[in-house]
Amino acid sequence: MMTVSQMPSGLRYAVRRYGNAVGYCALSIKIGSRYEGQYHSGIAHFLEHTLFKGTSRRSSASINNRLERLGGELNAFTTKEEIVLHATVLKKDLAKAASLLAEIAFDASFPEDEIEIEKGVVCDEIASYKDFPAEEIYDRFEEKIFAGSPLSRSILGTEESVRAIDSAELRRFREEFFTPDRMVMTMVSSLEEDKMKAMIVKAFEPYLSAVTGSSPVGELSLMQEPASVSEQPFNMTVDKGNNQTNCVMGALAPSLRERERRLATLLLCNVLGGPASNSMLGSCIREKHGWAYNIECNYTPYSDSGVATINFGCDKNNLKNCIRAINRQIRKLQDAPLSEAALNRAKYQMLGQHSIGMENGEAQCLSMGKSILSFGHVSSESDVTGQIMGITAAQLQQQAREVFDIDRMSTLIFL
């Protein structure tokens, strides 16, 4: 079971009774790199790091020890559209975890000495990407395909922009965007739902008691600064001097708001290059020919746009073979619809992957927050099954023609 509700301040929350001894909680905030505007590039990600560096009540060491000494974990991540703070603890310590998330979100003090230390950590993280071309190339691809829009902004920023951030700017950024109408608190454990709801209210009420919200539960989150992406396909090759050649091929794809096209694209990418070794690209390029160790097709939908990509690394001598084989597999999906049997196999495979992933309480907790921020609700498992099973072969073929149209595809290669 799951309950979705809202505090008078406008902060939405969802609780689900599931699991055994372990509890999970997450605070999802509708703010990421795309919203940085006139702030220094990378400030959302840097804020995520520095939230843990002290509050009016606790030092950085005290925050780190608060849950870890109980055997729990405290973590966070930043995307282009969200910052998420999350914790995993024994269920008896869930109230402590919720209170700590609220405290660091609303009472972080951003001490200058800790900020300067953390700049070195983040700058090292930025530098480390140069040693992982498979990760760097995807970021560069998104920067290029979303050029001129907020989605092109790097999540990490640059060393220069991170070095320029100070505590005053962090406070301004937090005050502008860490508002309850942009937040969702989620919790998953075997405790009764009423107990979890009480924990959330108790944790956040001290910081939000004077705030009155106006947006009802279910309303879509405010979308600022729409992407307005101009499709200008590109083909670029960058000489990086790497031992392995890396390649990303892709194009713009449906947004989160386009439900039917989004789900069809998700299924299409799973068929073409999903995590299973029997995907079309995995079967052809890895299993049959041995041209690449790993090849995958990914789809990332954002609030108002999206991107579908095919990513692989190979020996330089196999690059052309891989690209030709990829194009052949795409044409198969474009030229003829999948048979009913093949389509049903693809649907059941994706549903199985989804169900197995959702057996994890942390995955459930994070997914609930993402869904409420994006859609204002969380779909039931029966709704998800019905939506996926409702995809037709014609829809899948149409998305193959639209998303992977040769005239819309862009390519970035690192040699």
Summary of the structure (lengths in Angstrom):
residues: 415
radius of gyration: 22.3
end to end distance: 50.7
largest distance: 64.5
contacts: 1395
relative contact order: 0.16
helix: 50%
strand: 19%
